[in-house]
Amino acid sequence: MNHPAIEMAMKTGYPEIDYLDHERFRNANYRTEEHPIEDMFGSEILTGDKYFIDASGKVVLFENYRDYLQEEAGAVFYEAK
């Protein structure tokens, strides 16, 4: 069984897409200036750090996502052995 997208590309050829379209979209839609000083756990957010803001407005540095999930969502992490 072949994937429909592969079959379409084989029949019609690859689409004419500028390879930088994704980069332009990403850079235009993610603000990089005026970032918060620190997240809800007190970690400093520096230029180039990745963070997210939840629906209630809490800022969380990407490195602290596990702490956020444990505190806010009650997540329990396991490791398979």
Order of alpha helices (4+ residues) and beta strands (2+ residues): alpha-alpha-beta-beta-alpha
